[in-house]
């Protein structure tokens, strides 16, 4: 029973990174929908700035999630 209480670090990192990745992508989608509904040059510019800001974070989270998922799969085996 005691072994079940210890969290698997690969699983925790994989779940956290994938969850944060989904939140960032959903936020970017919300920004895009709002910018297209306002449909002004300023809102479209702010959308582009938000996408440029989020892209590096999304790339890092994607790599971390993939590496942690592979580590989890190899550890389970």
Secondary structure by P-SEA (a helix, b strand, c coil): ccccccccaaaaaaaaaaaaaaaaaaaaaaaaaaaaaaccaaaaaaaaaaaaaaaaaaaaaaaaaaaaaaaaaaaac
